[in-house]
């Protein structure tokens, strides 16, 4: 089986990376012509966008530490930097899924709540816990190098699973972001997963294996949850998957990098 990045021209590879940067970040990029290429075909490059997001967070962390800030404030500023870089895209999905799955009684009602821009108690709690866990992990790291490894691994790997999720689950509604993105091929899903897994080696062989196992278990559990709750996936569930996957890798990093 050929991976997509081996069959694409150099220009197509650059276009796919640029498309993912446009979609997954709020970085000021010039107007680009993707010649009709959509997110479903380019999703294999999502880990590249994640790597850049993690790198920005690590630079802010290192800069704050260089100016004498303690690890706690440096970790908080790193989280602010990554949130600004992504426009809180995935955090929004996490809060919507928590509100919809927690507050809706029927499939239709869950989807309606997820589309509502207002945030409820479940969504607020999910965001608070996500930030708390990520901040705690980063603030316990002993130096900026560890923060770099943890952030790059977490942001890249957590986006590497998105293509596989879109490939395996049908859209839960006929309209919306996920339905409009199109179908993700098996080859594209595999390429994204492999590309996202490579930075896990920054955590060491044991850390990489542990992260892969945990990501696989989370993926399977969230896959089953989405099928049970809404019969498929939406843009919000994709964002929520990124968040829980990022947290999982950071937790593994907190153990692997301290040993």
Residue pairs with C-beta under 8 A, 6 or more apart in sequence:
1 186
1 187
1 190
2 187
3 44
3 187
3 190
3 191
3 194
4 41
4 44
4 185
4 187
4 188
4 191
5 13
5 44
5 191
5 195
8 16
12 37
13 45
15 32
15 34
15 35
15 37
15 42
16 37
16 41
16 42
16 44
16 45
17 42
17 45
17 48
17 49
18 29
18 32
18 34
19 32
19 34
19 37
19 39
19 42
19 45
20 39
20 42
20 43
20 45
20 46
20 48
20 49
21 27
21 29
21 48
21 49
21 52
22 29
22 32
23 39
23 49
24 46
24 49
24 50
24 53
24 86
24 89
24 159
25 49
25 52
25 53
25 85
25 86
25 87
26 84
26 85
26 86
26 87
27 52
27 85
34 42
38 181
38 182
39 181
39 182
40 166
40 181
40 182
40 183
40 184
40 185
40 188
41 182
41 185
41 188
43 162
43 163
43 166
43 181
43 184
43 188
43 189
43 192
44 163
44 188
44 189
44 191
44 192
44 195
45 192
45 195
46 159
46 160
46 162
46 163
46 192
46 196
47 156
47 157
47 159
47 160
47 192
47 195
47 196
47 199
48 156
48 195
49 159
50 155
50 156
50 157
50 158
50 159
50 160
50 196
51 152
51 155
51 156
51 199
52 85
53 82
53 85
53 86
53 155
54 82
54 148
54 151
54 152
54 153
54 154
54 155
54 156
55 148
55 151
55 152
56 81
56 82
56 85
57 78
57 79
57 81
57 82
57 85
57 147
57 151
57 155
58 78
58 144
58 147
58 148
58 151
58 152
59 81
60 74
60 77
60 78
60 80
60 81
61 74
61 75
61 77
61 78
61 138
61 144
61 147
61 148
61 151
62 144
62 147
62 148
64 73
64 74
64 77
64 78
65 71
65 74
65 143
65 144
66 144
69 77
71 138
71 139
71 140
71 141
71 142
72 135
72 139
74 138
74 139
74 147
75 135
75 138
75 139
75 141
75 147
76 135
76 139
78 138
78 147
78 151
79 131
79 134
79 135
79 138
82 151
82 155
83 91
89 239
90 239
90 240
90 242
90 243
90 246
91 127
91 130
91 239
91 243
92 236
92 239
93 235
93 236
93 237
93 238
93 239
93 240
93 242
93 243
94 123
94 126
94 127
94 130
94 239
94 240
94 243
94 244
95 119
95 123
95 124
95 126
95 127
96 113
96 114
96 115
96 116
96 123
96 236
96 239
96 240
97 114
97 126
97 236
97 237
97 239
97 240
98 122
98 123
98 125
98 126
98 240
99 113
99 114
99 116
99 119
99 120
99 121
99 122
99 123
100 110
100 111
100 112
100 113
100 114
100 229
100 230
100 236
101 110
101 122
101 225
101 229
101 230
102 120
102 122
103 110
103 113
103 120
103 122
104 110
104 111
104 112
104 113
107 172
107 229
107 230
107 231
110 229
110 230
111 172
111 173
111 230
111 234
113 120
114 230
114 234
114 236
115 176
119 127
130 243
130 247
133 247
133 250
133 251
134 246
134 247
134 250
137 150
137 250
137 251
137 253
137 254
138 147
138 150
138 151
138 250
140 254
140 258
141 147
141 150
141 254
141 257
141 258
142 258
146 253
146 257
149 202
149 203
149 253
149 257
150 203
150 249
150 250
150 253
150 254
150 257
152 199
152 202
153 199
153 200
153 202
153 203
153 211
153 249
153 253
154 245
154 246
154 247
154 249
154 250
154 253
155 246
156 195
156 196
156 198
156 199
157 196
157 197
157 199
157 200
157 211
157 215
157 245
157 249
158 196
158 241
158 242
158 243
158 245
158 246
158 248
158 249
159 192
159 196
159 242
160 192
160 193
160 194
160 195
160 196
160 197
161 192
161 193
161 196
161 215
161 219
161 241
161 242
161 245
162 192
162 238
162 241
162 242
163 184
163 188
163 189
163 191
163 192
163 193
164 184
164 189
164 190
164 192
164 193
164 219
165 219
165 222
165 223
165 233
165 237
165 238
165 241
166 178
166 181
166 183
166 184
166 189
166 233
166 238
167 183
167 184
167 185
167 186
167 188
167 189
168 189
168 223
169 223
169 226
169 227
169 232
169 233
170 231
170 232
170 233
171 178
171 179
171 232
171 233
171 234
172 178
172 226
172 230
172 231
172 232
172 233
172 234
172 237
173 179
173 232
173 234
176 234
176 235
177 234
177 235
178 233
178 234
178 235
178 237
178 238
197 208
197 212
200 207
200 208
200 211
200 212
200 249
201 208
203 210
203 211
203 249
203 252
203 253
203 256
203 257
204 256
204 257
206 256
207 252
207 253
207 255
207 256
207 257
210 252
210 255
210 256
211 248
211 249
211 252
211 253
211 256
214 248
214 249
214 251
214 252
215 245
215 248
215 249
218 244
218 245
218 248
219 241
219 245
222 237
222 240
222 241
222 244
226 232
226 233
226 237
230 237
